Amino acid sequence: MDADKGLIKSSSAFICVYQSYKEFCFERKIYMKLLIRTLVKPNPASRDWLKRLSSLTIKTVKGAAFERKAELSIVLTGDAEVKKLNRQYRSKNKTTDVLSFPLLEGKAFPADLMTVALGDVVVSIPQAKRQALELGKTLKAELALLVVHGVLHLLGYDHATKAQEKKMFALQDTILKKLKIINR
């Protein structure tokens, strides 16, 4: 296309428009994609706060370039839904605080994709409230722990062995400290 007619050139960081031999460029911001479903009232956390938790967790583990490609969903729901999912996918007929459903479980993250769908994190808000009360924490602090924990599972971390637990929980604590959230 001729420069006089307008040519749009795009890269991962910039979009440039050529018109009449002049080049106008502006930065194209690329951010992690996050879907949030809140099925409880009142909404216990803002979208921005949940995005900040998720984003920092991913950046800490995989770096900023990977974070920009990441997609995930967070569902804030009640005990009945979490119990149903726990029974269906883990054969445990009880509620729990957080469930993670990684889409790439046991597989390497493809480096060449524009986006990487990590999976879903499902949090029981009533269970989070009970745990916060029991531990003398705020709901926000407990919710931060559960979201970070869930996202770490999406990134391949587990706590099935003592060594895995030590590594995952140390990373969890590091992320929470960066957010100025104390995990007792």
N, CA, C and O atoms as a DFTB+ gen file, in Angstrom:
736 C
 N C O
     1  1       0.847      -1.180       0.000
     2  2       0.000       0.000       0.000
     3  2       0.888       1.238       0.000
     4  3       1.921       1.256       0.669
     5  1       0.509       2.246      -0.723
     6  2       1.258       3.487      -0.848
     7  2       1.182       4.293       0.447
     8  3       0.155       4.280       1.126
     9  1       2.258       4.991       0.790
    10  2       2.303       5.770       2.023
    11  2       1.246       6.864       2.044
    12  3       0.744       7.213       3.113
    13  1       0.894       7.421       0.861
    14  2      -0.117       8.478       0.810
    15  2      -1.500       7.976       1.209
    16  3      -2.324       8.751       1.696
    17  1      -1.755       6.721       1.013
    18  2      -3.091       6.175       1.263
    19  2      -3.261       5.687       2.695
    20  3      -4.372       5.336       3.092
    21  1      -2.218       5.656       3.458
    22  2      -2.304       5.238       4.850
    23  2      -1.975       3.772       5.020
    24  3      -2.698       2.913       4.515
    25  1      -0.937       3.482       5.699
    26  2      -0.502       2.117       5.940
    27  2      -0.425       1.924       7.447
    28  3       0.135       2.753       8.165
    29  1      -0.980       0.848       7.902
    30  2      -0.899       0.552       9.331
    31  2       0.076      -0.595       9.505
    32  3      -0.086      -1.661       8.911
    33  1       1.078      -0.367      10.318
    34  2       2.076      -1.382      10.621
    35  2       1.983      -1.661      12.115
    36  3       1.974      -0.734      12.925
    37  1       1.915      -2.929      12.477
    38  2       1.736      -3.284      13.876
    39  2       2.845      -4.212      14.340
    40  3       3.289      -5.086      13.596
    41  1       3.280      -4.022      15.543
    42  2       4.193      -4.952      16.205
    43  2       3.607      -5.234      17.571
    44  3       2.545      -4.717      17.918
    45  1       4.292      -6.048      18.340
    46  2       3.737      -6.388      19.651
    47  2       3.683      -5.189      20.589
    48  3       2.866      -5.168      21.510
    49  1       4.540      -4.189      20.372
    50  2       4.571      -3.061      21.294
    51  2       4.056      -1.753      20.711
    52  3       3.605      -0.886      21.459
    53  1       4.112      -1.591      19.393
    54  2       3.732      -0.321      18.806
    55  2       2.832      -0.506      17.596
    56  3       2.910      -1.517      16.898
    57  1       1.992       0.465      17.361
    58  2       1.214       0.548      16.127
    59  2       1.639       1.845      15.456
    60  3       1.626       2.906      16.080
    61  1       2.013       1.762      14.189
    62  2       2.433       2.949      13.456
    63  2       1.497       3.153      12.273
    64  3       1.157       2.201      11.570
    65  1       1.092       4.375      12.061
    66  2       0.238       4.730      10.929
    67  2       1.025       5.698      10.057
    68  3       1.525       6.717      10.535
    69  1       1.129       5.368       8.768
    70  2       1.839       6.219       7.818
    71  2       0.814       6.962       6.969
    72  3      -0.003       6.339       6.290
    73  1       0.856       8.258       7.005
    74  2      -0.035       9.069       6.180
    75  2       0.750      10.251       5.639
    76  3       1.401      10.971       6.396
    77  1       0.688      10.448       4.335
    78  2       1.348      11.576       3.666
    79  2       2.791      11.745       4.128
    80  3       3.209      12.848       4.478
    81  1       3.529      10.684       4.128
    82  2       4.940      10.656       4.476
    83  2       5.224      11.020       5.937
    84  3       6.369      11.297       6.297
    85  1       4.213      11.019       6.755
    86  2       4.414      11.260       8.178
    87  2       4.098       9.961       8.914
    88  3       3.191       9.220       8.536
    89  1       4.842       9.708       9.941
    90  2       4.641       8.486      10.709
    91  2       4.135       8.863      12.092
    92  3       4.757       9.656      12.798
    93  1       3.013       8.294      12.465
    94  2       2.465       8.491      13.798
    95  2       2.495       7.148      14.505
    96  3       1.900       6.178      14.034
    97  1       3.174       7.092      15.613
    98  2       3.256       5.835      16.365
    99  2       2.699       6.041      17.769
   100  3       2.873       7.095      18.380
   101  1       2.053       5.050      18.241
   102  2       1.613       5.079      19.628
   103  2       1.800       3.695      20.216
   104  3       1.721       2.684      19.519
   105  1       2.048       3.676      21.508
   106  2       2.291       2.413      22.174
   107  2       1.001       1.632      22.316
   108  3      -0.036       2.174      22.698
   109  1       1.082       0.366      22.004
   110  2      -0.059      -0.534      22.179
   111  2       0.179      -1.328      23.454
   112  3       1.094      -2.149      23.526
   113  1      -0.636      -1.082      24.438
   114  2      -0.497      -1.772      25.709
   115  2      -1.130      -3.156      25.600
   116  3      -2.261      -3.301      25.137
   117  1      -0.399      -4.144      26.023
   118  2      -0.905      -5.508      26.011
   119  2      -0.904      -5.990      27.455
   120  3       0.121      -5.957      28.136
   121  1      -2.052      -6.432      27.901
   122  2      -2.178      -6.865      29.284
   123  2      -2.756      -8.270      29.357
   124  3      -3.389      -8.754      28.419
   125  1      -2.526      -8.898      30.475
   126  2      -3.108     -10.181      30.755
   127  2      -4.636     -10.085      30.648
   128  3      -5.230      -9.081      31.040
   129  1      -5.251     -11.121      30.123
   130  2      -6.707     -11.161      30.031
   131  2      -7.244     -11.910      31.234
   132  3      -6.780     -13.004      31.555
   133  1      -8.225     -11.315      31.899
   134  2      -8.794     -11.894      33.104
   135  2     -10.307     -11.818      33.047
   136  3     -10.882     -10.747      32.852
   137  1     -10.942     -12.959      33.217
   138  2     -12.397     -13.031      33.305
   139  2     -12.749     -13.285      34.763
   140  3     -12.220     -14.204      35.389
   141  1     -13.640     -12.469      35.295
   142  2     -14.055     -12.633      36.696
   143  2     -15.557     -12.834      36.735
   144  3     -16.318     -12.066      36.145
   145  1     -15.971     -13.874      37.436
   146  2     -17.398     -14.112      37.673
   147  2     -17.610     -14.099      39.176
   148  3     -17.000     -14.882      39.904
   149  1     -18.467     -13.218      39.633
   150  2     -18.786     -13.135      41.054
   151  2     -20.221     -13.597      41.242
   152  3     -21.163     -12.948      40.787
   153  1     -20.371     -14.725      41.918
   154  2     -21.691     -15.319      42.108
   155  2     -22.178     -15.168      43.539
   156  3     -23.130     -15.831      43.951
   157  1     -21.524     -14.291      44.299
   158  2     -21.927     -14.023      45.682
   159  2     -22.148     -12.526      45.842
   160  3     -21.560     -11.713      45.129
   161  1     -22.999     -12.184      46.784
   162  2     -23.273     -10.784      47.098
   163  2     -22.932     -10.552      48.562
   164  3     -23.193     -11.437      49.376
   165  1     -22.376      -9.438      48.935
   166  2     -21.817      -8.404      48.078
   167  2     -20.500      -8.886      47.455
   168  3     -19.891      -9.848      47.923
   169  1     -20.083      -8.204      46.405
   170  2     -18.837      -8.534      45.729
   171  2     -17.679      -8.291      46.705
   172  3     -17.492      -7.164      47.162
   173  1     -16.907      -9.322      47.027
   174  2     -15.852      -9.165      48.040
   175  2     -14.564      -8.517      47.552
   176  3     -13.715      -8.165      48.371
   177  1     -14.392      -8.348      46.244
   178  2     -13.134      -7.794      45.735
   179  2     -13.341      -7.123      44.382
   180  3     -14.165      -7.552      43.575
   181  1     -12.585      -6.076      44.160
   182  2     -12.691      -5.371      42.878
   183  2     -11.926      -6.127      41.793
   184  3     -11.015      -6.908      42.069
   185  1     -12.325      -5.869      40.569
   186  2     -11.651      -6.460      39.409
   187  2     -10.179      -6.044      39.381
   188  3      -9.304      -6.873      39.133
   189  1      -9.908      -4.770      39.635
   190  2      -8.528      -4.280      39.610
   191  2      -7.653      -4.984      40.641
   192  3      -6.508      -5.333      40.358
   193  1      -8.190      -5.189      41.822
   194  2      -7.431      -5.843      42.886
   195  2      -7.139      -7.295      42.510
   196  3      -6.016      -7.766      42.696
   197  1      -8.133      -8.008      41.984
   198  2      -7.933      -9.398      41.572
   199  2      -6.930      -9.478      40.413
   200  3      -6.117     -10.401      40.354
   201  1      -6.992      -8.528      39.516
   202  2      -6.057      -8.506      38.391
   203  2      -4.636      -8.249      38.893
   204  3      -3.680      -8.857      38.411
   205  1      -4.507      -7.353      39.855
   206  2      -3.188      -7.065      40.427
   207  2      -2.586      -8.305      41.083
   208  3      -1.403      -8.591      40.904
   209  1      -3.404      -9.044      41.844
   210  2      -2.938     -10.288      42.478
   211  2      -2.472     -11.295      41.433
   212  3      -1.373     -11.841      41.524
   213  1      -3.320     -11.529      40.446
   214  2      -3.018     -12.511      39.400
   215  2      -1.795     -12.106      38.598
   216  3      -0.903     -12.917      38.347
   217  1      -1.766     -10.852      38.203
   218  2      -0.675     -10.339      37.387
   219  2       0.665     -10.448      38.105
   220  3       1.643     -10.916      37.523
   221  1       0.716     -10.024      39.350
   222  2       1.965     -10.085      40.107
   223  2       2.414     -11.532      40.289
   224  3       3.608     -11.822      40.208
   225  1       1.484     -12.430      40.531
   226  2       1.835     -13.842      40.695
   227  2       2.470     -14.381      39.419
   228  3       3.509     -15.039      39.465
   229  1       1.845     -14.102      38.288
   230  2       2.365     -14.591      37.009
   231  2       3.711     -13.944      36.679
   232  3       4.636     -14.628      36.242
   233  1       3.823     -12.625      36.886
   234  2       5.089     -11.933      36.614
   235  2       6.219     -12.473      37.486
   236  3       7.342     -12.646      37.012
   237  1       5.927     -12.738      38.747
   238  2       6.943     -13.238      39.672
   239  2       7.466     -14.596      39.222
   240  3       8.663     -14.866      39.318
   241  1       6.581     -15.442      38.737
   242  2       6.956     -16.806      38.362
   243  2       7.498     -16.889      36.931
   244  3       8.504     -17.553      36.684
   245  1       6.829     -16.216      35.993
   246  2       7.134     -16.409      34.571
   247  2       7.670     -15.170      33.859
   248  3       8.128     -15.274      32.721
   249  1       7.625     -14.010      34.491
   250  2       8.119     -12.794      33.858
   251  2       7.020     -11.989      33.193
   252  3       5.918     -12.487      32.960
   253  1       7.336     -10.729      32.889
   254  2       6.349      -9.788      32.336
   255  2       5.888     -10.175      30.940
   256  3       4.715     -10.002      30.612
   257  1       6.789     -10.696      30.110
   258  2       6.398     -11.067      28.743
   259  2       5.349     -12.174      28.760
   260  3       4.389     -12.135      27.991
   261  1       5.528     -13.144      29.624
   262  2       4.551     -14.229      29.731
   263  2       3.237     -13.705      30.299
   264  3       2.162     -14.099      29.847
   265  1       3.323     -12.821      31.285
   266  2       2.124     -12.266      31.918
   267  2       1.234     -11.588      30.885
   268  3       0.010     -11.703      30.953
   269  1       1.834     -10.881      29.926
   270  2       1.044     -10.202      28.901
   271  2       0.290     -11.178      28.007
   272  3      -0.729     -10.814      27.421
   273  1       0.777     -12.415      27.895
   274  2       0.127     -13.428      27.056
   275  2      -0.917     -14.241      27.818
   276  3      -1.719     -14.949      27.208
   277  1      -0.912     -14.144      29.125
   278  2      -1.730     -15.026      29.958
   279  2      -3.212     -14.676      29.938
   280  3      -3.598     -13.509      29.877
   281  1      -4.016     -15.708      29.991
   282  2      -5.465     -15.587      30.160
   283  2      -5.869     -16.532      31.284
   284  3      -5.382     -17.660      31.362
   285  1      -6.758     -16.068      32.151
   286  2      -7.297     -16.936      33.181
   287  2      -8.636     -16.402      33.647
   288  3      -9.000     -15.259      33.368
   289  1      -9.360     -17.244      34.357
   290  2     -10.617     -16.780      34.946
   291  2     -10.595     -17.046      36.441
   292  3      -9.998     -18.009      36.922
   293  1     -11.269     -16.156      37.156
   294  2     -11.450     -16.302      38.597
   295  2     -12.942     -16.280      38.859
   296  3     -13.650     -15.379      38.409
   297  1     -13.415     -17.279      39.593
   298  2     -14.828     -17.374      39.954
   299  2     -14.921     -17.275      41.474
   300  3     -14.321     -18.072      42.196
   301  1     -15.674     -16.295      41.948
   302  2     -15.933     -16.131      43.380
   303  2     -17.355     -16.619      43.601
   304  3     -18.305     -16.035      43.080
   305  1     -17.499     -17.679      44.368
   306  2     -18.798     -18.332      44.479
   307  2     -19.050     -18.819      45.910
   308  3     -18.310     -18.481      46.833
   309  1     -20.095     -19.610      46.070
   310  2     -20.469     -20.120      47.390
   311  2     -20.049     -21.564      47.606
   312  3     -19.478     -22.211      46.728
   313  1     -20.349     -22.045      48.801
   314  2     -19.959     -23.403      49.191
   315  2     -20.590     -24.483      48.309
   316  3     -19.926     -25.458      47.957
   317  1     -21.857     -24.318      47.954
   318  2     -22.548     -25.365      47.193
   319  2     -21.866     -25.614      45.850
   320  3     -21.671     -26.764      45.458
   321  1     -21.507     -24.555      45.151
   322  2     -20.845     -24.703      43.853
   323  2     -19.467     -25.343      44.003
   324  3     -19.102     -26.222      43.222
   325  1     -18.706     -24.908      44.999
   326  2     -17.366     -25.460      45.213
   327  2     -17.458     -26.922      45.636
   328  3     -16.653     -27.747      45.203
   329  1     -18.436     -27.246      46.482
   330  2     -18.630     -28.644      46.893
   331  2     -18.959     -29.518      45.683
   332  3     -18.433     -30.622      45.545
   333  1     -19.821     -29.021      44.819
   334  2     -20.191     -29.759      43.604
   335  2     -18.962     -30.006      42.721
   336  3     -18.751     -31.123      42.248
   337  1     -18.161     -28.974      42.500
   338  2     -16.949     -29.119      41.682
   339  2     -15.925     -30.041      42.353
   340  3     -15.274     -30.844      41.685
   341  1     -15.789     -29.921      43.661
   342  2     -14.852     -30.755      44.409
   343  2     -15.257     -32.232      44.312
   344  3     -14.407     -33.110      44.164
   345  1     -16.546     -32.486      44.397
   346  2     -17.056     -33.861      44.274
   347  2     -16.843     -34.381      42.847
   348  3     -16.394     -35.510      42.648
   349  1     -17.167     -33.552      41.876
   350  2     -17.086     -33.963      40.469
   351  2     -15.647     -34.201      40.003
   352  3     -15.388     -35.168      39.288
   353  1     -14.712     -33.338      40.395
   354  2     -13.358     -33.412      39.855
   355  2     -12.315     -33.995      40.804
   356  3     -11.241     -34.407      40.364
   357  1     -12.619     -34.035      42.099
   358  2     -11.635     -34.549      43.055
   359  2     -12.195     -35.681      43.909
   360  3     -11.502     -36.207      44.780
   361  1     -13.444     -36.052      43.660
   362  2     -14.116     -37.129      44.413
   363  2     -14.135     -36.864      45.912
   364  3     -14.045     -37.793      46.714
   365  1     -14.252     -35.594      46.287
   366  2     -14.347     -35.200      47.696
   367  2     -15.678     -34.483      47.880
   368  3     -15.891     -33.410      47.316
   369  1     -16.556     -35.059      48.652
   370  2     -17.906     -34.525      48.829
   371  2     -17.964     -33.514      49.974
   372  3     -18.685     -33.699      50.955
   373  1     -17.190     -32.450      49.821
   374  2     -17.170     -31.371      50.815
   375  2     -16.689     -30.106      50.138
   376  3     -16.089     -30.140      49.064
   377  1     -16.964     -28.992      50.787
   378  2     -16.472     -27.727      50.250
   379  2     -14.982     -27.607      50.551
   380  3     -14.439     -28.333      51.384
   381  1     -14.349     -26.697      49.871
   382  2     -12.950     -26.368      50.120
   383  2     -12.792     -24.880      49.840
   384  3     -13.730     -24.231      49.379
   385  1     -11.629     -24.347      50.112
   386  2     -11.453     -22.905      49.946
   387  2     -11.189     -22.485      48.505
   388  3     -11.759     -21.502      48.034
   389  1     -10.335     -23.215      47.806
   390  2      -9.983     -22.842      46.428
   391  2      -9.739     -24.096      45.594
   392  3      -9.154     -25.073      46.061
   393  1     -10.200     -24.038      44.355
   394  2      -9.939     -25.090      43.375
   395  2      -9.296     -24.445      42.154
   396  3      -9.652     -23.334      41.762
   397  1      -8.355     -25.153      41.569
   398  2      -7.711     -24.679      40.346
   399  2      -7.894     -25.729      39.268
   400  3      -7.783     -26.929      39.517
   401  1      -8.179     -25.249      38.064
   402  2      -8.378     -26.125      36.923
   403  2      -7.436     -25.692      35.802
   404  3      -7.834     -24.953      34.901
   405  1      -6.173     -26.159      35.861
   406  2      -5.204     -25.766      34.838
   407  2      -5.527     -26.416      33.490
   408  3      -5.869     -27.597      33.426
   409  1      -5.416     -25.642      32.435
   410  2      -5.668     -26.168      31.100
   411  2      -4.452     -26.894      30.528
   412  3      -4.594     -27.735      29.640
   413  1      -3.271     -26.579      31.026
   414  2      -2.050     -27.181      30.510
   415  2      -1.362     -28.052      31.560
   416  3      -0.134     -28.138      31.580
   417  1      -2.117     -28.681      32.409
   418  2      -1.559     -29.474      33.499
   419  2      -0.559     -30.506      32.988
   420  3      -0.876     -31.338      32.139
   421  1       0.658     -30.430      33.526
   422  2       1.696     -31.378      33.168
   423  2       2.364     -31.116      31.832
   424  3       3.229     -31.886      31.415
   425  1       1.980     -30.044      31.154
   426  2       2.559     -29.724      29.850
   427  2       3.354     -28.426      29.949
   428  3       3.086     -27.576      30.798
   429  1       4.332     -28.295      29.063
   430  2       5.104     -27.052      29.000
   431  2       4.247     -25.961      28.365
   432  3       3.393     -26.244      27.525
   433  1       4.477     -24.728      28.764
   434  2       3.762     -23.601      28.181
   435  2       4.334     -23.319      26.797
   436  3       5.539     -23.105      26.668
   437  1       3.505     -23.313      25.768
   438  2       4.008     -23.036      24.413
   439  2       4.560     -21.613      24.330
   440  3       3.877     -20.656      24.695
   441  1       5.785     -21.476      23.855
   442  2       6.445     -20.168      23.794
   443  2       5.973     -19.322      22.619
   444  3       6.085     -18.097      22.660
   445  1       5.456     -19.944      21.589
   446  2       5.149     -19.219      20.369
   447  2       3.716     -18.710      20.264
   448  3       3.357     -18.106      19.253
   449  1       2.905     -18.934      21.264
   450  2       1.512     -18.498      21.199
   451  2       1.364     -17.028      21.569
   452  3       2.117     -16.513      22.395
   453  1       0.399     -16.356      20.959
   454  2       0.088     -14.967      21.307
   455  2      -0.574     -14.888      22.678
   456  3      -0.332     -13.953      23.441
   457  1      -1.414     -15.880      22.986
   458  2      -2.038     -15.954      24.305
   459  2      -1.911     -17.374      24.842
   460  3      -1.892     -18.346      24.086
   461  1      -1.826     -17.465      26.152
   462  2      -1.738     -18.758      26.819
   463  2      -2.876     -18.825      27.829
   464  3      -2.870     -18.107      28.829
   465  1      -3.848     -19.687      27.565
   466  2      -4.971     -19.876      28.488
   467  2      -4.500     -20.774      29.620
   468  3      -4.194     -21.948      29.410
   469  1      -4.444     -20.216      30.818
   470  2      -3.933     -20.954      31.977
   471  2      -4.991     -21.846      32.619
   472  3      -4.695     -22.978      33.002
   473  1      -6.220     -21.351      32.740
   474  2      -7.275     -22.131      33.369
   475  2      -8.134     -21.276      34.275
   476  3      -8.241     -20.062      34.105
   477  1      -8.749     -21.947      35.252
   478  2      -9.723     -21.305      36.135
   479  2      -9.341     -21.481      37.600
   480  3      -8.835     -22.527      38.006
   481  1      -9.591     -20.441      38.378
   482  2      -9.458     -20.483      39.836
   483  2     -10.852     -20.232      40.396
   484  3     -11.495     -19.239      40.054
   485  1     -11.317     -21.132      41.257
   486  2     -12.652     -21.022      41.853
   487  2     -12.484     -20.905      43.363
   488  3     -11.875     -21.770      43.994
   489  1     -13.025     -19.832      43.942
   490  2     -12.876     -19.566      45.377
   491  2     -14.240     -19.575      46.050
   492  3     -15.183     -18.944      45.572
   493  1     -14.338     -20.297      47.165
   494  2     -15.543     -20.265      47.994
   495  2     -15.417     -19.088      48.963
   496  3     -14.593     -19.115      49.877
   497  1     -16.226     -18.071      48.760
   498  2     -16.175     -16.895      49.628
   499  2     -16.628     -17.225      51.056
   500  3     -15.994     -16.758      52.002
   501  1     -17.704     -18.014      51.256
   502  2     -18.055     -18.364      52.640
   503  2     -16.929     -19.113      53.365
   504  3     -16.686     -18.865      54.546
   505  1     -16.250     -20.016      52.677
   506  2     -15.135     -20.745      53.296
   507  2     -13.978     -19.786      53.588
   508  3     -13.337     -19.887      54.634
   509  1     -13.717     -18.873      52.681
   510  2     -12.665     -17.874      52.905
   511  2     -12.989     -17.019      54.132
   512  3     -12.099     -16.696      54.920
   513  1     -14.271     -16.651      54.292
   514  2     -14.689     -15.872      55.467
   515  2     -14.477     -16.667      56.754
   516  3     -13.976     -16.132      57.743
   517  1     -14.860     -17.947      56.738
   518  2     -14.686     -18.793      57.936
   519  2     -13.208     -18.921      58.302
   520  3     -12.839     -18.817      59.472
   521  1     -12.375     -19.146      57.298
   522  2     -10.938     -19.294      57.555
   523  2     -10.329     -17.993      58.050
   524  3      -9.488     -18.009      58.949
   525  1     -10.738     -16.871      57.482
   526  2     -10.229     -15.569      57.921
   527  2     -10.574     -15.336      59.383
   528  3      -9.729     -14.907      60.168
   529  1     -11.821     -15.623      59.742
   530  2     -12.267     -15.458      61.123
   531  2     -11.480     -16.369      62.068
   532  3     -11.025     -15.940      63.128
   533  1     -11.330     -17.613      61.672
   534  2     -10.614     -18.601      62.486
   535  2      -9.146     -18.220      62.684
   536  3      -8.581     -18.456      63.751
   537  1      -8.531     -17.633      61.661
   538  2      -7.113     -17.288      61.717
   539  2      -6.850     -15.853      62.158
   540  3      -5.694     -15.441      62.260
   541  1      -7.914     -15.083      62.421
   542  2      -7.753     -13.695      62.840
   543  2      -7.242     -12.788      61.729
   544  3      -6.504     -11.837      61.985
   545  1      -7.637     -13.088      60.495
   546  2      -7.225     -12.303      59.329
   547  2      -8.418     -11.539      58.782
   548  3      -9.563     -11.793      59.157
   549  1      -8.135     -10.607      57.898
   550  2      -9.219      -9.964      57.170
   551  2      -9.615     -10.876      56.007
   552  3      -8.835     -11.727      55.579
   553  1     -10.824     -10.689      55.508
   554  2     -11.261     -11.448      54.337
   555  2     -10.355     -11.127      53.152
   556  3     -10.035     -12.017      52.363
   557  1      -9.943      -9.884      53.019
   558  2      -9.073      -9.487      51.906
   559  2      -7.749     -10.246      51.947
   560  3      -7.262     -10.695      50.909
   561  1      -7.164     -10.393      53.130
   562  2      -5.897     -11.122      53.260
   563  2      -6.080     -12.595      52.907
   564  3      -5.237     -13.181      52.229
   565  1      -7.162     -13.186      53.357
   566  2      -7.422     -14.599      53.054
   567  2      -7.720     -14.793      51.571
   568  3      -7.250     -15.752      50.960
   569  1      -8.487     -13.899      51.006
   570  2      -8.805     -13.978      49.580
   571  2      -7.525     -13.812      48.743
   572  3      -7.352     -14.505      47.741
   573  1      -6.642     -12.911      49.143
   574  2      -5.368     -12.739      48.438
   575  2      -4.570     -14.042      48.454
   576  3      -4.043     -14.465      47.425
   577  1      -4.484     -14.669      49.614
   578  2      -3.776     -15.939      49.729
   579  2      -4.378     -16.986      48.791
   580  3      -3.648     -17.686      48.089
   581  1      -5.700     -17.093      48.779
   582  2      -6.363     -18.120      47.971
   583  2      -6.194     -17.873      46.471
   584  3      -5.988     -18.818      45.710
   585  1      -6.278     -16.629      46.048
   586  2      -6.099     -16.319      44.626
   587  2      -4.657     -16.597      44.208
   588  3      -4.429     -17.238      43.182
   589  1      -3.695     -16.133      44.973
   590  2      -2.285     -16.387      44.660
   591  2      -2.029     -17.897      44.627
   592  3      -1.373     -18.397      43.713
   593  1      -2.540     -18.610      45.611
   594  2      -2.384     -20.062      45.693
   595  2      -2.968     -20.739      44.444
   596  3      -2.339     -21.608      43.842
   597  1      -4.171     -20.325      44.075
   598  2      -4.826     -20.902      42.905
   599  2      -4.074     -20.634      41.618
   600  3      -3.940     -21.526      40.780
   601  1      -3.578     -19.404      41.450
   602  2      -2.827     -19.060      40.238
   603  2      -1.510     -19.845      40.193
   604  3      -1.089     -20.276      39.120
   605  1      -0.866     -20.033      41.333
   606  2       0.358     -20.845      41.353
   607  2       0.070     -22.276      40.876
   608  3       0.879     -22.868      40.162
   609  1      -1.067     -22.818      41.265
   610  2      -1.445     -24.146      40.764
   611  2      -1.590     -24.115      39.235
   612  3      -1.163     -25.050      38.557
   613  1      -2.186     -23.055      38.693
   614  2      -2.318     -22.942      37.236
   615  2      -0.955     -22.898      36.550
   616  3      -0.813     -23.321      35.403
   617  1       0.032     -22.389      37.255
   618  2       1.388     -22.276      36.702
   619  2       2.228     -23.527      36.937
   620  3       3.419     -23.548      36.629
   621  1       1.602     -24.571      37.485
   622  2       2.291     -25.850      37.631
   623  2       2.820     -26.173      39.010
   624  3       3.440     -27.220      39.194
   625  1       2.598     -25.313      39.980
   626  2       3.071     -25.590      41.339
   627  2       2.081     -26.498      42.060
   628  3       0.879     -26.476      41.795
   629  1       2.622     -27.299      42.981
   630  2       1.788     -28.207      43.765
   631  2       2.392     -28.329      45.156
   632  3       3.497     -27.848      45.409
   633  1       1.663     -28.972      46.050
   634  2       2.155     -29.180      47.416
   635  2       1.854     -30.606      47.877
   636  3       1.500     -30.838      49.033
   637  1       2.001     -31.555      46.951
   638  2       1.752     -32.964      47.261
   639  2       2.864     -33.555      48.127
   640  3       2.613     -34.463      48.919
   641  1       4.090     -33.049      47.982
   642  2       5.203     -33.522      48.809
   643  2       5.680     -32.368      49.682
   644  3       5.346     -31.211      49.426
   645  1       6.454     -32.680      50.703
   646  2       6.988     -31.638      51.598
   647  2       7.884     -30.654      50.834
   648  3       7.838     -29.448      51.078
   649  1       8.692     -31.173      49.917
   650  2       9.588     -30.309      49.137
   651  2       8.780     -29.363      48.239
   652  3       9.088     -28.175      48.145
   653  1       7.754     -29.896      47.586
   654  2       6.889     -29.060      46.741
   655  2       6.177     -28.010      47.587
   656  3       6.080     -26.844      47.203
   657  1       5.681     -28.442      48.744
   658  2       4.965     -27.523      49.637
   659  2       5.869     -26.381      50.087
   660  3       5.461     -25.220      50.076
   661  1       7.085     -26.708      50.479
   662  2       8.028     -25.693      50.941
   663  2       8.291     -24.660      49.843
   664  3       8.292     -23.457      50.102
   665  1       8.513     -25.136      48.625
   666  2       8.791     -24.248      47.492
   667  2       7.578     -23.379      47.153
   668  3       7.706     -22.167      46.980
   669  1       6.406     -24.004      47.061
   670  2       5.199     -23.269      46.685
   671  2       4.803     -22.256      47.750
   672  3       4.475     -21.114      47.428
   673  1       4.832     -22.664      49.012
   674  2       4.407     -21.764      50.079
   675  2       5.388     -20.607      50.281
   676  3       4.975     -19.502      50.633
   677  1       6.684     -20.854      50.061
   678  2       7.672     -19.765      50.147
   679  2       7.407     -18.733      49.044
   680  3       7.470     -17.528      49.285
   681  1       7.113     -19.213      47.849
   682  2       6.799     -18.320      46.735
   683  2       5.512     -17.539      47.010
   684  3       5.429     -16.340      46.744
   685  1       4.527     -18.230      47.540
   686  2       3.257     -17.608      47.921
   687  2       3.499     -16.470      48.915
   688  3       2.962     -15.374      48.757
   689  1       4.305     -16.738      49.932
   690  2       4.612     -15.724      50.946
   691  2       5.370     -14.536      50.342
   692  3       5.121     -13.390      50.716
   693  1       6.281     -14.801      49.423
   694  2       7.034     -13.739      48.750
   695  2       6.087     -12.814      47.995
   696  3       6.208     -11.591      48.073
   697  1       5.153     -13.398      47.270
   698  2       4.191     -12.611      46.487
   699  2       3.297     -11.795      47.408
   700  3       3.058     -10.614      47.152
   701  1       2.805     -12.403      48.465
   702  2       1.944     -11.687      49.411
   703  2       2.689     -10.535      50.085
   704  3       2.101      -9.482      50.333
   705  1       3.970     -10.723      50.383
   706  2       4.774      -9.654      50.972
   707  2       4.941      -8.492      49.985
   708  3       4.917      -7.327      50.383
   709  1       5.112      -8.814      48.699
   710  2       5.201      -7.761      47.679
   711  2       3.924      -6.931      47.656
   712  3       3.956      -5.731      47.383
   713  1       2.813      -7.575      47.941
   714  2       1.511      -6.900      47.972
   715  2       1.228      -6.267      49.327
   716  3       0.170      -5.675      49.542
   717  1       2.192      -6.400      50.241
   718  2       2.054      -5.892      51.611
   719  2       0.894      -6.568      52.351
   720  3       0.180      -5.947      53.138
   721  1       0.737      -7.852      52.067
   722  2      -0.271      -8.656      52.756
   723  2       0.464      -9.670      53.594
   724  3       1.242     -10.470      53.075
   725  1       0.223      -9.641      54.880
   726  2       0.914     -10.539      55.797
   727  2       0.101     -11.829      55.899
   728  3      -1.097     -11.812      56.182
   729  1       0.785     -12.942      55.659
   730  2       0.164     -14.251      55.731
   731  2       0.583     -14.923      57.041
   732  3       1.719     -15.379      57.173
   733  1      -0.320     -14.980      57.989
   734  2       0.014     -15.606      59.282
   735  2      -0.162     -17.090      59.206
   736  3       0.069     -17.791      60.191
